[in-house]
Amino acid sequence: MTLTLTDTAASEVKKFLEAENVGTEGGLRVRVVPGGCSGFQYAMNIEEAPQATDEVVEAGDLRVFVDMFSAQYLEAVQIDYVNSVMGSGFTFNNPNATGGCGCGSSFTA
């Protein structure tokens, strides 16, 4: 599975990992969950270790945990972190998405 984080996104994730005092087994969980106005939305959590059935993706020096359901929607996704007048946060460039909502928080595939 290919999943990438921009340098800016990786830097922000590292801040969260340090704040949570997560050890070397820890990482970022990226999930796709049903919801939002377009059908699916992204969720991210800091976790201490992967689950037994997770795919562990090495993104630079970060570990990203992806469950089997989410993996089908996250192939080739690039995660970025943006700062703008409208606010700051993580964004997802998903080539698998066939549509999305106006606010950009959910997608269809």
WOCOR-V232375 format. One record per residue. N is the residue number from 1. SS is DSSP state (@ for helix, = for strand, . for the rest). PHI is phi in degrees with one decimal (999 if undefined). Layout:
N/SS/PHI
N/SS/PHI
This chain:
1/./999
2/./-111.1
3/=/-145.3
4/=/-123.7
5/=/-121.1
6/./-67.8
7/@/-58.8
8/@/-64.4
9/@/-64.4
10/@/-60.7
11/@/-61.8
12/@/-66.9
13/@/-62.3
14/@/-59.3
15/@/-61.2
16/@/-66.8
17/@/-61.5
18/@/-66.3
19/@/-63.9
20/./-84.9
21/./55.6
22/./-83.1
23/./-75.5
24/./-68.2
25/./-83.0
26/./-78.2
27/=/-177.1
28/=/-101.6
29/=/-94.0
30/=/-117.0
31/=/-130.8
32/=/-113.7
33/=/-126.2
34/=/-62.0
35/./146.6
36/./76.6
37/./-76.7
38/./-107.8
39/./120.0
40/=/-134.2
41/=/-141.9
42/=/-91.8
43/=/-137.3
44/=/-134.0
45/=/-141.8
46/=/-91.7
47/=/-132.0
48/./-77.5
49/./-163.9
50/./-74.7
51/./-80.2
52/./-58.6
53/./-96.7
54/./-73.0
55/=/-90.4
56/=/-104.6
57/=/-103.5
58/=/-87.4
59/=/-116.3
60/./68.0
61/./-101.0
62/=/-106.6
63/=/-106.1
64/=/-117.4
65/=/-101.0
66/=/-131.2
67/./-78.3
68/@/-62.6
69/@/-63.2
70/@/-70.0
71/@/-55.7
72/@/-65.3
73/@/-99.1
74/@/-106.0
75/./-60.3
76/./69.9
77/=/-76.7
78/=/-113.9
79/=/-102.4
80/=/-126.6
81/=/-126.4
82/=/-120.7
83/=/-116.2
84/=/-145.7
85/./-60.6
86/./-80.1
87/=/131.7
88/=/-128.2
89/=/166.3
90/=/-80.3
91/=/-124.3
92/=/-122.2
93/=/-99.1
94/./-113.9
95/./-69.0
96/./-85.4
97/./-72.3
98/./-99.4
99/=/-172.5
100/=/-160.5
101/./-90.1
102/./-64.0
103/./-86.0
104/./80.5
105/./-95.8
106/=/-142.8
107/=/-148.5
108/=/-117.1
109/./-141.1
